[in-house]
Amino acid sequence: MTKKLVIDRSEWFIADSDAAAVTDLVRDALTNRRTVELELFDADGRAVTVFLNGAAVTAVALDLDRGPRPSEMS
């Protein structure tokens, strides 16, 4: 579970198997300014349901861990 979703200043983690679905839901929320329900994990690994309001959120970052970071060597 290395994939991460940051909503404003809250950090959540995504199960590898849910990454594509979560990406689609986040895109839908932001594009259509609607609320979506996301099944995520907190920093302690507990399953949580997060409601993302695409009309109210100020920042969203989705880290799908697709390769080394700029400061990392591959």
C-alpha positions as CSV (number, residue, x, y, z in Angstrom):
1,M,0.0,0.0,0.0
2,T,2.4,2.7,-1.2
3,K,-0.1,4.8,-3.1
4,K,-1.1,8.0,-1.3
5,L,-3.8,10.6,-1.6
6,V,-3.4,14.0,0.0
7,I,-6.6,16.1,0.3
8,D,-5.8,19.6,1.5
9,R,-3.5,18.6,4.4
10,S,-4.9,15.2,5.2
11,E,-2.9,12.2,4.0
12,W,-4.6,8.9,3.1
13,F,-3.3,5.6,1.6
14,I,-4.8,3.6,-1.2
15,A,-4.8,-0.2,-1.6
16,D,-3.0,-1.1,-4.8
17,S,-6.1,-2.9,-6.0
18,D,-8.2,0.2,-5.6
19,A,-5.8,2.7,-7.2
20,A,-7.5,2.9,-10.6
21,A,-11.0,3.2,-9.1
22,V,-9.9,5.9,-6.6
23,T,-8.2,7.8,-9.4
24,D,-11.4,7.8,-11.5
25,L,-13.5,8.9,-8.5
26,V,-11.1,11.8,-7.6
27,R,-11.1,12.9,-11.2
28,D,-14.9,12.8,-11.3
29,A,-15.2,14.8,-8.1
30,L,-12.9,17.5,-9.3
31,T,-14.2,17.7,-12.8
32,N,-17.9,17.7,-12.0
33,R,-17.7,19.4,-8.6
34,R,-19.5,16.7,-6.8
35,T,-19.0,14.5,-3.7
36,V,-17.6,11.0,-4.0
37,E,-17.0,8.3,-1.4
38,L,-13.5,6.9,-1.2
39,E,-12.4,3.7,0.6
40,L,-8.9,4.5,1.9
41,F,-6.6,3.8,4.9
42,D,-5.2,6.1,7.5
43,A,-1.6,6.2,8.6
44,D,-2.2,3.4,11.1
45,G,-3.6,1.1,8.4
46,R,-7.2,1.4,9.5
47,A,-9.8,1.3,6.8
48,V,-11.7,4.5,6.5
49,T,-14.4,6.0,4.2
50,V,-13.5,9.6,3.1
51,F,-16.0,11.8,1.4
52,L,-14.3,14.1,-1.1
53,N,-16.3,17.2,-2.1
54,G,-14.9,18.3,-5.4
55,A,-16.5,21.7,-5.1
56,A,-14.9,22.6,-1.8
57,V,-11.5,21.0,-1.8
58,T,-8.5,23.4,-2.3
59,A,-5.8,20.9,-3.2
60,V,-5.5,17.2,-4.1
61,A,-2.3,15.2,-4.7
62,L,-2.3,11.7,-5.9
63,D,0.9,9.7,-5.6
64,L,0.6,6.4,-7.5
65,D,4.3,5.5,-6.9
66,R,5.1,5.1,-10.6
67,G,8.8,5.4,-10.3
68,P,11.7,6.9,-8.4
69,R,11.3,10.4,-6.9
70,P,13.5,13.2,-8.4
71,S,15.8,12.8,-5.4
72,E,16.1,9.0,-5.7
73,M,18.2,6.9,-8.0
74,S,16.6,4.2,-10.0
